[in-house]
Structure formats: C-alpha cells, structure tokens
Amino acid sequence: MIKRSTLRAQIAAALRDEILAGRLATGRDFTVKEIAEQYGVSATPVREALVDLAAQGLLDVEQHRGFRVHEFTLADYRAMCEARQLVVDGIFQGLAADAGPAAAQAGATGPPAVARRALGGLGPEVLTSVRRRADAAERAARAGDLDVLIAYDLRFWRELSGLLGNAYICDFLDRLRVQCWVYAVPVLRADPTLRGRLWSGHNALLDAVEAGDARAAREVIATYNQHALSQVGAAEDDPA
C-alpha cells in the first residue's frame, strides 16, 4: 500500500513534470477535484501536493476557485538567472585566488569552505554518476530534445549542487532552475530549430569542478547564463 506522504510526493512530481513539459500551460486553471479524478486518487493527497507546488512558486492559489499555473515574466526570468549567478559566484569566490593560511582561516565558514566541500566530494563513484547525467544532457541538447534535456539537466545540477553539503543552497538553486525551465519551455518550443542551439556545457563545467578550477567553473556558468538570457530573452524581445 502506498503511503499518503509518498502519494503526495508522486502527484507533486507528476504535476511538476506536466508543467515543465508545457502540458499544464501557464495561466491554466484547475481544481483539486479535476486532478484527483485525473489520477484516480482522493482529494487529500492532491490538495497537499498542489500546496507543495504553490510553495515552490509553480502554482498560484485562487481563493475559492482552485489553482493556476504561475505565469513568470521575462523580468522574473532575468532576475532568476541573476540570482543563481550571484549564488554560484559566492560559492566559488576565493578558490580562484591563491588562498594563504589567513585567507583560508577567514573563509573557513564562508563560501570558499562550501566550495571546498563540493570539490572534495567528487569521488570516483559520484563523478561517474554526475558524468552520466552530463553526457545524457549534452546529447539531448545537441539533438534539440527539450523534454529529455530538462530531465537530465535537472538531475545533473541536483547531484552537483548536492556536493555542497548545504541543503538550503541546493534547494534554492533547484527551485530557481525549475522555475527558469517553466518560463523557458513555451518560448523555446516556439522555435522549430532547437537542434544544436541548446546549452551543452555540462561536461565543461564538470571538468572545471573536477580540476578544482574555480575560475573556469565560474566562466562556464557565466556563459551558460548569458546563453539562457540571449536565447529566451531575445525571443521575447523580438517575437518575429
């Protein structure tokens, strides 16, 4: 028998995938009853799952009416890209410089220490797992397969962020990444020529992290954010 908490998580994950795939379009209204009937379950775990997704910023609660898929704006997207860039810069700052004993002591509880934990956590088994995600994500990006790319891209970043040993940072970055994809998907799907146009620098980033090269890692991520903004932002600014 499936526990209610497990069912709640399964429904939340399924609905999130529907939103990411664009099958639950932004601005779409729906009720607890509608989703419960769709999945053949009771209303309670569905309501709990929808509240969870609302807490993640993916749904809006419509008073006495149900829920609506949140509509992110281009300004939201740009702000989210900026936020994740700032967080990553904070994590890796100091590692790119020659950190002497005083610097190491000063950063013992700050961002450099967080980054050192990440670099130290890249053992052979972890590296092999993250590398598989990177390879799959890059293949999907080159093929223009958006659905497959999103699945592996999110797994890649979750595993990589998980090395930080800080659940708050990991959850924050994962939330930003999901929200960015929710905004980007309908914009990207309007482009019939995605093959070779999606970002595929996962292995380059992993190489930099594995080598302990913080400067290179920051450059890869900066390039990634610039690519995301130019591809999605340009499409919104100039729909033609």
MDAnalysis code that builds the backbone (N, CA, C; Angstrom):
import MDAnalysis as mda
import numpy as np

u = mda.Universe.empty(720, n_residues=240, atom_resindex=np.repeat(np.arange(240), 3), trajectory=True)
u.add_TopologyAttr("name", ["N", "CA", "C"] * 240)
u.add_TopologyAttr("resid", np.arange(1, 241))
u.add_TopologyAttr("resname", ["MET", "ILE", "LYS", "ARG", "SER", "THR", "LEU", "ARG", "ALA", "GLN", "ILE", "ALA", "ALA", "ALA", "LEU", "ARG", "ASP", "GLU", "ILE", "LEU", "ALA", "GLY", "ARG", "LEU", "ALA", "THR", "GLY", "ARG", "ASP", "PHE", "THR", "VAL", "LYS", "GLU", "ILE", "ALA", "GLU", "GLN", "TYR", "GLY", "VAL", "SER", "ALA", "THR", "PRO", "VAL", "ARG", "GLU", "ALA", "LEU", "VAL", "ASP", "LEU", "ALA", "ALA", "GLN", "GLY", "LEU", "LEU", "ASP", "VAL", "GLU", "GLN", "HIS", "ARG", "GLY", "PHE", "ARG", "VAL", "HIS", "GLU", "PHE", "THR", "LEU", "ALA", "ASP", "TYR", "ARG", "ALA", "MET", "CYS", "GLU", "ALA", "ARG", "GLN", "LEU", "VAL", "VAL", "ASP", "GLY", "ILE", "PHE", "GLN", "GLY", "LEU", "ALA", "ALA", "ASP", "ALA", "GLY", "PRO", "ALA", "ALA", "ALA", "GLN", "ALA", "GLY", "ALA", "THR", "GLY", "PRO", "PRO", "ALA", "VAL", "ALA", "ARG", "ARG", "ALA", "LEU", "GLY", "GLY", "LEU", "GLY", "PRO", "GLU", "VAL", "LEU", "THR", "SER", "VAL", "ARG", "ARG", "ARG", "ALA", "ASP", "ALA", "ALA", "GLU", "ARG", "ALA", "ALA", "ARG", "ALA", "GLY", "ASP", "LEU", "ASP", "VAL", "LEU", "ILE", "ALA", "TYR", "ASP", "LEU", "ARG", "PHE", "TRP", "ARG", "GLU", "LEU", "SER", "GLY", "LEU", "LEU", "GLY", "ASN", "ALA", "TYR", "ILE", "CYS", "ASP", "PHE", "LEU", "ASP", "ARG", "LEU", "ARG", "VAL", "GLN", "CYS", "TRP", "VAL", "TYR", "ALA", "VAL", "PRO", "VAL", "LEU", "ARG", "ALA", "ASP", "PRO", "THR", "LEU", "ARG", "GLY", "ARG", "LEU", "TRP", "SER", "GLY", "HIS", "ASN", "ALA", "LEU", "LEU", "ASP", "ALA", "VAL", "GLU", "ALA", "GLY", "ASP", "ALA", "ARG", "ALA", "ALA", "ARG", "GLU", "VAL", "ILE", "ALA", "THR", "TYR", "ASN", "GLN", "HIS", "ALA", "LEU", "SER", "GLN", "VAL", "GLY", "ALA", "ALA", "GLU", "ASP", "ASP", "PRO", "ALA"])
u.atoms.positions = np.array([
    [0.844, -1.200, 0.000],
    [0.000, 0.000, 0.000],
    [0.884, 1.256, 0.000],
    [0.568, 2.211, -0.871],
    [1.350, 3.446, -0.961],
    [0.957, 4.385, 0.164],
    [1.946, 4.862, 0.916],
    [1.669, 5.806, 1.979],
    [1.206, 7.136, 1.395],
    [0.377, 7.848, 2.174],
    [-0.169, 9.108, 1.678],
    [0.932, 10.116, 1.371],
    [1.982, 10.158, 2.256],
    [3.068, 11.103, 2.024],
    [3.789, 10.789, 0.726],
    [3.925, 9.480, 0.429],
    [4.561, 9.067, -0.819],
    [3.681, 9.438, -2.002],
    [2.376, 9.200, -1.870],
    [1.441, 9.545, -2.935],
    [1.446, 11.050, -3.182],
    [1.487, 11.804, -2.118],
    [1.556, 13.263, -2.229],
    [2.776, 13.681, -3.033],
    [3.932, 13.089, -2.729],
    [5.170, 13.419, -3.445],
    [5.098, 12.971, -4.900],
    [4.505, 11.813, -5.141],
    [4.386, 11.306, -6.517],
    [3.496, 12.210, -7.365],
    [2.399, 12.651, -6.788],
    [1.492, 13.538, -7.519],
    [2.173, 14.875, -7.786],
    [2.869, 15.405, -6.788],
    [3.567, 16.676, -6.966],
    [4.618, 16.562, -8.068],
    [5.362, 15.445, -8.066],
    [6.390, 15.250, -9.092],
    [5.765, 15.117, -10.476],
    [4.651, 14.389, -10.566],
    [3.983, 14.204, -11.860],
    [3.452, 15.529, -12.396],
    [2.854, 16.324, -11.537],
    [2.310, 17.615, -11.966],
    [3.426, 18.579, -12.343],
    [4.518, 18.531, -11.595],
    [5.656, 19.392, -11.939],
    [6.185, 19.031, -13.319],
    [6.247, 17.732, -13.613],
    [6.693, 17.302, -14.938],
    [5.735, 17.779, -16.024],
    [4.443, 17.763, -15.717],
    [3.442, 18.247, -16.670],
    [3.644, 19.738, -16.944],
    [3.957, 20.488, -15.895],
    [4.189, 21.925, -16.055],
    [5.467, 22.166, -16.861],
    [6.537, 21.420, -16.529],
    [7.805, 21.577, -17.231],
    [7.679, 21.223, -18.710],
    [6.845, 20.227, -19.008],
    [6.669, 19.812, -20.398],
    [5.735, 20.739, -21.163],
    [5.078, 21.652, -20.439],
    [4.162, 22.566, -21.095],
    [2.779, 21.996, -21.301],
    [2.536, 20.786, -20.765],
    [1.208, 20.186, -20.924],
    [0.199, 20.806, -19.968],
    [0.706, 21.332, -18.852],
    [-0.110, 22.190, -17.996],
    [0.392, 23.605, -18.246],
    [-0.266, 24.298, -19.136],
    [0.250, 25.584, -19.618],
    [0.146, 26.662, -18.559],
    [1.033, 27.642, -18.650],
    [0.988, 28.774, -17.729],
    [-0.359, 29.478, -17.850],
    [-0.896, 29.867, -16.701],
    [-2.194, 30.518, -16.672],
    [-3.362, 29.555, -16.630],
    [-3.087, 28.265, -16.731],
    [-4.157, 27.261, -16.731],
    [-4.764, 27.117, -15.345],
    [-6.088, 27.168, -15.276],
    [-6.810, 26.979, -14.012],
    [-7.243, 25.526, -13.884],
    [-7.226, 25.017, -12.659],
    [-7.759, 23.675, -12.419],
    [-8.112, 23.535, -10.948],
    [-8.888, 22.522, -10.632],
    [-9.341, 22.296, -9.269],
    [-8.731, 21.018, -8.706],
    [-8.823, 20.879, -7.397],
    [-8.363, 19.658, -6.736],
    [-9.139, 18.463, -7.277],
    [-10.441, 18.619, -7.428],
    [-11.289, 17.529, -7.923],
    [-10.847, 17.070, -9.304],
    [-10.534, 18.016, -10.165],
    [-10.104, 17.682, -11.531],
    [-8.841, 16.830, -11.526],
    [-7.875, 17.215, -10.712],
    [-6.615, 16.469, -10.650],
    [-6.824, 15.118, -9.977],
    [-7.657, 15.082, -8.937],
    [-7.934, 13.824, -8.245],
    [-8.577, 12.815, -9.192],
    [-9.498, 13.289, -10.011],
    [-10.143, 12.398, -10.982],
    [-9.153, 11.952, -12.059],
    [-8.267, 12.843, -12.446],
    [-7.277, 12.516, -13.469],
    [-6.355, 11.389, -13.016],
    [-5.958, 11.421, -11.739],
    [-5.025, 10.417, -11.223],
    [-5.727, 9.280, -10.480],
    [-7.030, 9.373, -10.324],
    [-7.780, 8.310, -9.667],
    [-7.456, 8.156, -8.199],
    [-7.292, 9.277, -7.509],
    [-6.959, 9.251, -6.086],
    [-7.906, 10.176, -5.337],
    [-7.791, 10.159, -4.007],
    [-8.639, 11.023, -3.200],
    [-8.145, 12.461, -3.259],
    [-8.966, 13.349, -2.761],
    [-8.645, 14.776, -2.859],
    [-7.522, 15.200, -1.911],
    [-7.381, 14.514, -0.783],
    [-6.429, 14.977, 0.243],
    [-4.976, 15.005, -0.241],
    [-4.417, 13.902, -0.772],
    [-3.026, 13.979, -1.232],
    [-2.843, 14.934, -2.404],
    [-3.886, 15.093, -3.225],
    [-3.808, 16.032, -4.343],
    [-3.717, 17.461, -3.813],
    [-4.576, 17.787, -2.844],
    [-4.546, 19.128, -2.270],
    [-3.188, 19.410, -1.634],
    [-2.642, 18.437, -0.927],
    [-1.333, 18.596, -0.296],
    [-0.235, 18.792, -1.343],
    [-0.316, 18.021, -2.435],
    [0.681, 18.144, -3.500],
    [0.609, 19.516, -4.166],
    [-0.603, 20.003, -4.374],
    [-0.777, 21.314, -5.003],
    [-0.279, 22.434, -4.097],
    [-0.494, 22.288, -2.805],
    [0.026, 23.277, -1.853],
    [1.550, 23.269, -1.893],
    [2.148, 22.087, -1.993],
    [3.611, 21.982, -2.094],
    [4.119, 22.716, -3.335],
    [3.454, 22.513, -4.464],
    [3.875, 23.163, -5.706],
    [3.660, 24.679, -5.633],
    [2.625, 25.094, -4.927],
    [2.408, 26.538, -4.733],
    [3.538, 27.122, -3.890],
    [3.988, 26.365, -2.890],
    [5.091, 26.829, -2.055],
    [6.394, 26.932, -2.851],
    [6.503, 26.146, -3.917],
    [7.682, 26.190, -4.785],
    [7.573, 27.286, -5.842],
    [6.466, 28.015, -5.842],
    [6.286, 29.118, -6.780],
    [5.761, 28.708, -8.138],
    [5.336, 27.444, -8.285],
    [4.875, 26.974, -9.592],
    [3.374, 27.155, -9.789],
    [2.633, 27.257, -8.699],
    [1.183, 27.429, -8.776],
    [0.753, 28.634, -7.959],
    [-0.339, 29.251, -8.381],
    [-0.986, 30.306, -7.608],
    [-2.271, 29.734, -7.028],
    [-2.575, 30.082, -5.797],
    [-3.821, 29.649, -5.157],
    [-4.913, 30.648, -5.495],
    [-5.961, 30.174, -6.141],
    [-7.104, 31.014, -6.499],
    [-8.171, 30.843, -5.416],
    [-8.379, 31.856, -4.627],
    [-9.286, 31.758, -3.490],
    [-10.661, 31.256, -3.908],
    [-11.095, 30.124, -3.298],
    [-12.403, 29.509, -3.541],
    [-12.569, 29.007, -4.978],
    [-11.487, 28.965, -5.748],
    [-11.622, 28.535, -7.142],
    [-10.695, 27.387, -7.495],
    [-9.579, 27.266, -6.819],
    [-8.646, 26.203, -7.149],
    [-7.231, 26.725, -7.277],
    [-6.557, 26.271, -8.317],
    [-5.156, 26.634, -8.522],
    [-4.936, 27.065, -9.973],
    [-3.864, 27.800, -10.175],
    [-3.488, 28.246, -11.517],
    [-1.974, 28.113, -11.668],
    [-1.546, 27.651, -12.846],
    [-0.117, 27.561, -13.122],
    [0.436, 28.981, -13.196],
    [1.470, 29.239, -12.398],
    [2.022, 30.592, -12.294],
    [2.623, 31.048, -13.624],
    [2.388, 32.306, -13.947],
    [2.952, 32.893, -15.166],
    [4.157, 33.753, -14.810],
    [5.347, 33.261, -15.152],
    [6.566, 34.035, -14.935],
    [6.760, 35.007, -16.099],
    [7.337, 36.157, -15.807],
    [7.597, 37.164, -16.831],
    [9.066, 37.127, -17.243],
    [9.384, 37.856, -18.291],
    [10.777, 37.961, -18.715],
    [11.613, 38.605, -17.613],
    [11.041, 39.578, -16.915],
    [11.748, 40.209, -15.800],
    [12.033, 39.191, -14.695],
    [11.063, 38.305, -14.432],
    [11.279, 37.232, -13.461],
    [12.442, 36.352, -13.892],
    [12.429, 35.975, -15.156],
    [13.457, 35.076, -15.686],
    [14.845, 35.700, -15.553],
    [14.954, 36.953, -15.926],
    [16.244, 37.636, -15.820],
    [16.702, 37.718, -14.369],
    [15.765, 37.987, -13.465],
    [16.106, 38.067, -12.046],
    [16.548, 36.711, -11.511],
    [15.909, 35.635, -11.963],
    [16.281, 34.301, -11.508],
    [17.675, 33.924, -12.005],
    [17.969, 34.253, -13.254],
    [19.305, 33.983, -13.790],
    [20.364, 34.766, -13.011],
    [20.039, 36.006, -12.682],
    [20.968, 36.826, -11.919],
    [21.184, 36.239, -10.519],
    [20.104, 35.768, -9.908],
    [20.199, 35.220, -8.554],
    [21.073, 33.979, -8.516],
    [20.893, 33.075, -9.454],
    [21.713, 31.862, -9.422],
    [23.170, 32.179, -9.748],
    [23.406, 33.186, -10.591],
    [24.780, 33.596, -10.886],
    [25.443, 34.143, -9.623],
    [24.724, 34.964, -8.885],
    [25.277, 35.543, -7.661],
    [25.582, 34.468, -6.624],
    [24.693, 33.485, -6.499],
    [24.908, 32.412, -5.528],
    [26.140, 31.597, -5.897],
    [26.243, 31.226, -7.173],
    [27.393, 30.427, -7.604],
    [28.687, 31.214, -7.457],
    [28.670, 32.491, -7.806],
    [29.865, 33.320, -7.621],
    [30.271, 33.355, -6.150],
    [29.258, 33.453, -5.273],
    [29.549, 33.460, -3.853],
    [30.169, 32.156, -3.388],
    [29.726, 31.054, -3.980],
    [30.259, 29.748, -3.598],
    [31.722, 29.602, -4.003],
    [32.041, 30.038, -5.216],
    [33.373, 29.778, -5.755],
    [34.375, 30.910, -5.551],
    [33.923, 32.050, -5.064],
    [34.875, 33.151, -4.886],
    [35.922, 32.761, -3.845],
    [37.123, 33.167, -4.077],
    [38.187, 32.837, -3.150],
    [38.975, 31.613, -3.557],
    [38.310, 30.641, -4.210],
    [39.035, 29.450, -4.666],
    [39.913, 29.761, -5.863],
    [39.487, 30.759, -6.655],
    [40.270, 31.098, -7.846],
    [41.564, 31.803, -7.470],
    [41.585, 32.428, -6.305],
    [42.778, 33.144, -5.861],
    [43.688, 32.206, -5.074],
    [44.900, 32.661, -4.846],
    [45.851, 31.878, -4.056],
    [45.543, 32.121, -2.587],
    [44.829, 31.180, -1.969],
    [44.375, 31.364, -0.595],
    [45.462, 30.930, 0.373],
    [46.019, 31.902, 1.076],
    [47.020, 31.602, 2.087],
    [46.355, 31.175, 3.377],
    [47.132, 30.898, 4.410],
    [46.558, 30.450, 5.682],
    [45.551, 31.432, 6.266],
    [45.869, 32.732, 6.173],
    [44.941, 33.725, 6.726],
    [43.637, 33.739, 5.953],
    [43.758, 33.644, 4.625],
    [42.544, 33.651, 3.792],
    [41.724, 32.402, 4.046],
    [42.418, 31.278, 4.179],
    [41.705, 30.031, 4.430],
    [40.966, 30.097, 5.762],
    [41.640, 30.702, 6.767],
    [41.003, 30.826, 8.073],
    [39.806, 31.769, 8.010],
    [39.957, 32.861, 7.261],
    [38.862, 33.832, 7.144],
    [37.663, 33.226, 6.441],
    [37.938, 32.307, 5.501],
    [36.832, 31.725, 4.739],
    [36.394, 30.376, 5.258],
    [36.827, 30.010, 6.451],
    [36.576, 28.663, 6.954],
    [35.090, 28.328, 7.045],
    [34.271, 29.341, 7.316],
    [32.836, 29.072, 7.423],
    [32.056, 29.758, 6.317],
    [32.747, 30.355, 5.356],
    [32.067, 31.091, 4.301],
    [32.014, 30.328, 3.002],
    [31.741, 31.045, 1.889],
    [31.606, 30.418, 0.589],
    [32.772, 29.532, 0.169],
    [34.046, 29.933, 0.373],
    [35.127, 29.044, -0.037],
    [35.054, 27.679, 0.628],
    [34.674, 27.655, 1.919],
    [34.562, 26.378, 2.609],
    [33.478, 25.513, 1.975],
    [32.379, 26.129, 1.549],
    [31.309, 25.407, 0.880],
    [31.821, 24.803, -0.422],
    [32.570, 25.605, -1.179],
    [33.100, 25.121, -2.441],
    [34.111, 24.002, -2.218],
    [34.923, 24.108, -1.173],
    [35.896, 23.053, -0.899],
    [35.203, 21.733, -0.594],
    [34.080, 21.810, 0.102],
    [33.319, 20.584, 0.361],
    [32.855, 19.967, -0.951],
    [32.404, 20.821, -1.884],
    [31.941, 20.312, -3.180],
    [33.082, 19.644, -3.935],
    [34.223, 20.310, -3.995],
    [35.362, 19.753, -4.713],
    [35.851, 18.479, -4.043],
    [35.808, 18.454, -2.722],
    [36.259, 17.271, -2.001],
    [35.299, 16.105, -2.117],
    [34.037, 16.373, -2.487],
    [33.048, 15.305, -2.582],
    [33.019, 14.590, -3.908],
    [33.866, 15.035, -4.843],
    [33.855, 14.420, -6.173],
    [34.719, 13.167, -6.205],
    [34.272, 12.131, -5.515],
    [34.951, 10.848, -5.581],
    [34.610, 10.139, -6.882],
    [35.266, 8.998, -7.164],
    [35.052, 8.284, -8.433],
    [33.598, 7.909, -8.696],
    [32.886, 7.403, -7.671],
    [31.506, 6.983, -7.885],
    [30.605, 8.177, -8.173],
    [30.783, 9.227, -7.402],
    [29.971, 10.434, -7.613],
    [30.273, 11.035, -8.971],
    [31.542, 11.111, -9.308],
    [31.943, 11.687, -10.586],
    [31.341, 10.900, -11.749],
    [31.356, 9.573, -11.652],
    [30.789, 8.740, -12.717],
    [29.300, 9.001, -12.881],
    [28.586, 9.141, -11.761],
    [27.151, 9.388, -11.812],
    [26.844, 10.742, -12.432],
    [27.546, 11.790, -11.957],
    [27.302, 13.132, -12.491],
    [27.710, 13.199, -13.957],
    [28.771, 12.489, -14.316],
    [29.228, 12.485, -15.711],
    [28.179, 11.857, -16.620],
    [27.502, 10.818, -16.136],
    [26.431, 10.203, -16.939],
    [25.323, 11.211, -17.205],
    [24.956, 11.961, -16.173],
    [23.919, 12.985, -16.360],
    [24.386, 14.036, -17.370],
    [25.665, 14.425, -17.263],
    [26.204, 15.438, -18.173],
    [26.180, 14.936, -19.615],
    [26.606, 13.697, -19.820],
    [26.626, 13.132, -21.175],
    [25.220, 13.081, -21.766],
    [24.256, 12.608, -20.965],
    [22.877, 12.490, -21.459],
    [22.290, 13.859, -21.757],
    [22.565, 14.826, -20.891],
    [22.046, 16.183, -21.103],
    [22.635, 16.786, -22.369],
    [23.923, 16.577, -22.596],
    [24.563, 17.149, -23.788],
    [24.036, 16.498, -25.069],
    [23.819, 15.183, -25.034],
    [23.258, 14.510, -26.216],
    [21.878, 15.082, -26.544],
    [21.058, 15.255, -25.510],
    [19.711, 15.791, -25.730],
    [19.771, 17.222, -26.233],
    [20.703, 18.014, -25.691],
    [20.836, 19.410, -26.129],
    [21.228, 19.475, -27.598],
    [22.194, 18.655, -27.987],
    [22.636, 18.670, -29.393],
    [21.519, 18.218, -30.334],
    [20.683, 17.281, -29.848],
    [19.581, 16.782, -30.674],
    [18.371, 17.704, -30.643],
    [18.365, 18.672, -29.741],
    [17.220, 19.563, -29.624],
    [16.037, 18.920, -28.939],
    [16.284, 17.844, -28.155],
    [15.220, 17.124, -27.453],
    [15.001, 17.781, -26.093],
    [14.049, 18.690, -26.041],
    [13.855, 19.525, -24.863],
    [13.410, 18.717, -23.649],
    [12.476, 17.778, -23.836],
    [11.962, 17.010, -22.705],
    [13.062, 16.193, -22.043],
    [13.862, 15.520, -22.845],
    [14.956, 14.699, -22.297],
    [16.016, 15.598, -21.658],
    [16.313, 16.717, -22.304],
    [17.300, 17.641, -21.764],
    [16.892, 18.132, -20.378],
    [15.649, 18.548, -20.228],
    [15.203, 19.074, -18.940],
    [15.377, 18.036, -17.841],
    [14.980, 16.793, -18.122],
    [15.071, 15.737, -17.110],
    [16.505, 15.523, -16.654],
    [17.431, 15.413, -17.606],
    [18.823, 15.147, -17.237],
    [19.521, 16.398, -16.729],
    [19.153, 17.556, -17.244],
    [19.748, 18.804, -16.781],
    [19.443, 19.018, -15.299],
    [18.195, 18.797, -14.902],
    [17.823, 18.978, -13.507],
    [18.537, 17.972, -12.610],
    [18.653, 16.728, -13.079],
    [19.363, 15.716, -12.283],
    [20.842, 16.065, -12.158],
    [21.433, 16.533, -13.236],
    [22.843, 16.914, -13.224],
    [23.092, 17.995, -12.178],
    [22.297, 19.065, -12.216],
    [22.509, 20.180, -11.295],
    [22.199, 19.792, -9.866],
    [21.190, 18.912, -9.654],
    [20.881, 18.477, -8.296],
    [22.045, 17.695, -7.691],
    [22.600, 16.774, -8.469],
    [23.721, 15.983, -7.957],
    [24.935, 16.869, -7.695],
    [25.195, 17.784, -8.617],
    [26.348, 18.663, -8.456],
    [26.155, 19.593, -7.261],
    [24.965, 20.167, -7.134],
    [24.679, 21.065, -6.004],
    [24.665, 20.298, -4.680],
    [24.267, 19.023, -4.739],
    [24.224, 18.220, -3.530],
    [25.580, 18.037, -2.884],
    [26.649, 18.186, -3.681],
    [28.005, 18.051, -3.148],
    [28.358, 19.181, -2.193],
    [27.602, 20.256, -2.241],
    [27.900, 21.397, -1.374],
    [27.681, 21.071, 0.097],
    [26.867, 20.054, 0.357],
    [26.598, 19.696, 1.735],
    [25.742, 20.719, 2.457],
    [25.033, 21.546, 1.684],
    [24.161, 22.571, 2.266],
    [22.794, 22.457, 1.597],
    [21.844, 21.862, 2.304],
    [20.532, 21.592, 1.716],
    [19.800, 22.867, 1.322],
    [20.047, 23.962, 2.036],
    [19.359, 25.222, 1.734],
    [19.807, 25.775, 0.380],
    [21.117, 25.748, 0.141],
    [21.631, 26.214, -1.146],
    [21.149, 25.303, -2.267],
    [21.232, 23.996, -2.026],
    [20.820, 23.022, -3.044],
    [19.356, 23.213, -3.421],
    [18.481, 23.339, -2.420],
    [17.047, 23.511, -2.676],
    [16.764, 24.841, -3.383],
    [17.468, 25.888, -2.977],
    [17.261, 27.203, -3.585],
    [17.639, 27.169, -5.066],
    [18.807, 26.589, -5.379],
    [19.249, 26.526, -6.768],
    [18.332, 25.635, -7.602],
    [17.861, 24.542, -7.017],
    [16.960, 23.647, -7.741],
    [15.638, 24.351, -8.042],
    [15.138, 25.079, -7.077],
    [13.891, 25.824, -7.282],
    [14.047, 26.856, -8.394],
    [15.156, 27.589, -8.385],
    [15.400, 28.568, -9.438],
    [15.471, 27.902, -10.808],
    [16.155, 26.763, -10.866],
    [16.336, 26.096, -12.156],
    [15.004, 25.593, -12.713],
    [14.181, 25.016, -11.835],
    [12.860, 24.559, -12.268],
    [12.025, 25.732, -12.766],
    [12.021, 26.819, -12.012],
    [11.235, 27.982, -12.419],
    [11.735, 28.561, -13.741],
    [13.051, 28.568, -13.930],
    [13.602, 29.049, -15.204],
    [13.119, 28.190, -16.366],
    [13.115, 26.878, -16.165],
    [12.644, 25.994, -17.234],
    [11.153, 26.207, -17.511],
    [10.370, 26.413, -16.456],
    [8.935, 26.634, -16.647],
    [8.703, 27.846, -17.540],
    [9.488, 28.896, -17.315],
    [9.347, 30.079, -18.162],
    [9.868, 29.818, -19.575],
    [10.998, 29.129, -19.664],
    [11.680, 28.994, -20.954],
    [10.991, 28.027, -21.911],
    [10.351, 26.987, -21.380],
    [9.812, 25.924, -22.240],
    [8.884, 26.443, -23.337],
    [7.827, 27.208, -23.014],
    [6.943, 27.662, -24.100],
    [7.645, 28.570, -25.104],
    [8.627, 29.343, -24.640],
    [9.378, 30.204, -25.557],
    [10.231, 29.357, -26.495],
    [10.921, 28.360, -25.944],
    [11.787, 27.513, -26.760],
    [10.990, 26.637, -27.719],
    [9.820, 26.171, -27.286],
    [9.020, 25.298, -28.152],
    [8.510, 26.049, -29.382],
    [8.485, 27.355, -29.306],
    [8.053, 28.135, -30.464],
    [9.120, 28.168, -31.549],
    [10.337, 27.713, -31.205],
    [11.454, 27.694, -32.152],
    [11.562, 26.297, -32.756],
    [11.359, 26.143, -34.064],
    [11.396, 24.808, -34.679],
    [12.808, 24.274, -34.895],
    [13.828, 25.057, -34.589],
    [15.197, 24.648, -34.898],
    [16.060, 24.635, -33.640],
    [15.677, 23.818, -32.657],
    [16.416, 23.757, -31.407],
    [17.680, 22.891, -31.495],
    [17.791, 22.069, -32.506],
    [18.949, 21.185, -32.617],
    [20.243, 22.013, -32.633],
    [21.123, 21.718, -31.676],
    [22.405, 22.389, -31.613],
    [22.357, 23.791, -31.025],
    [21.181, 24.247, -30.609],
    [21.056, 25.619, -30.110],
    [20.893, 25.682, -28.596],
    [20.755, 24.529, -27.954],
    [20.579, 24.495, -26.506],
    [21.938, 24.349, -25.823],
    [22.050, 24.889, -24.629],
    [23.332, 24.873, -23.925],
    [23.773, 23.446, -23.634],
    [25.034, 23.149, -23.903],
    [25.543, 21.783, -23.703],
    [26.928, 21.817, -23.058],
    [27.087, 22.660, -22.050],
    [28.383, 22.791, -21.393],
    [28.507, 22.029, -20.094],
    [27.673, 21.019, -19.897],
    [27.669, 20.276, -18.639],
    [29.027, 19.639, -18.349],
    [29.626, 19.006, -19.355],
    [30.914, 18.348, -19.133],
    [32.034, 19.356, -18.919],
    [31.955, 20.501, -19.590],
    [32.965, 21.542, -19.391],
    [32.938, 22.036, -17.949],
    [31.737, 22.193, -17.400],
    [31.613, 22.610, -16.010],
    [32.145, 21.534, -15.072],
    [31.772, 20.289, -15.351],
    [32.222, 19.190, -14.501],
    [33.744, 19.043, -14.556],
    [34.328, 19.238, -15.740],
    [35.789, 19.187, -15.869],
    [36.448, 20.239, -14.979],
    [35.882, 21.445, -14.990],
    [36.452, 22.534, -14.186],
    [36.328, 22.243, -12.696],
    [35.174, 21.723, -12.292],
    [34.978, 21.397, -10.882],
    [35.908, 20.271, -10.463],
    [36.015, 19.245, -11.320],
    [36.884, 18.110, -11.005],
    [38.343, 18.564, -10.867],
    [38.750, 19.519, -11.703],
    [40.123, 20.017, -11.661],
    [40.342, 21.018, -10.533],
    [39.264, 21.412, -9.847],
    [39.381, 22.412, -8.793],
    [39.634, 23.800, -9.332],
    [39.261, 24.018, -10.590],
    [39.499, 25.310, -11.240],
    [38.255, 26.174, -11.082],
    [38.213, 26.943, -10.002],
    [37.031, 27.754, -9.703],
    [36.791, 28.826, -10.754],
    [37.876, 29.425, -11.243],
    [37.723, 30.483, -12.247],
    [37.066, 29.928, -13.514],
    [37.527, 28.762, -13.954],
    [36.947, 28.154, -15.153],
    [35.487, 27.788, -14.918],
    [35.182, 27.283, -13.727],
    [33.803, 26.916, -13.414],
    [32.890, 28.134, -13.463],
    [33.352, 29.236, -12.890],
    [32.558, 30.460, -12.901],
    [32.365, 30.973, -14.319],
    [33.381, 30.839, -15.151],
    [33.276, 31.292, -16.546],
    [32.271, 30.450, -17.313],
    [32.280, 29.129, -17.078],
    [31.319, 28.254, -17.759],
    [29.895, 28.631, -17.364],
    [29.671, 28.842, -16.078],
    [28.330, 29.174, -15.606],
    [27.903, 30.555, -16.090],
    [28.853, 31.494, -16.156],
    [28.525, 32.821, -16.685],
    [28.114, 32.713, -18.156],
    [28.833, 31.883, -18.902],
    [28.485, 31.666, -20.305],
    [27.117, 31.030, -20.433],
    [26.836, 30.097, -19.533],
    [25.535, 29.428, -19.522],
    [24.400, 30.432, -19.296],
    [24.578, 31.310, -18.306],
    [23.544, 32.302, -18.022],
    [23.370, 33.289, -19.179],
    [24.478, 33.686, -19.788],
    [24.403, 34.590, -20.945],
    [23.659, 33.914, -22.099],
    [23.944, 32.626, -22.296],
    [23.270, 31.872, -23.358],
    [21.773, 31.804, -23.091],
    [21.408, 31.509, -21.835],
    [19.990, 31.398, -21.485],
    [19.262, 32.714, -21.716],
    [19.883, 33.794, -21.303],
    [19.252, 35.106, -21.465],
    [19.149, 35.514, -22.923],
    [20.198, 35.223, -23.693],
    [20.182, 35.632, -25.098],
    [19.162, 34.828, -25.897],
    [19.039, 33.541, -25.603],
    [18.124, 32.706, -26.379],
    [16.666, 32.952, -26.015],
    [16.386, 32.973, -24.728],
    [14.997, 33.164, -24.289],
    [14.623, 34.633, -24.300],
    [15.516, 35.487, -23.794],
    [15.214, 36.908, -23.743],
    [15.065, 37.532, -25.108],
    [15.909, 37.159, -26.045],
    [15.827, 37.704, -27.394],
    [14.531, 37.309, -28.072],
    [14.087, 36.076, -27.820],
    [12.840, 35.617, -28.437],
    [11.654, 36.419, -27.924],
    [11.693, 36.767, -26.638],
    [10.603, 37.555, -26.066],
    [10.661, 39.012, -26.536],
    [11.880, 39.545, -26.622],
    [12.011, 40.950, -27.022],
    [11.634, 41.170, -28.481],
    [11.890, 40.122, -29.304],
    [11.639, 40.241, -30.736],
    [10.955, 38.984, -31.226],
    [9.644, 38.836, -30.983],
    [8.925, 37.625, -31.363],
    [9.055, 37.286, -32.829],
    [9.302, 38.238, -33.671],
    [9.416, 37.962, -35.107],
    [10.684, 37.178, -35.400],
])
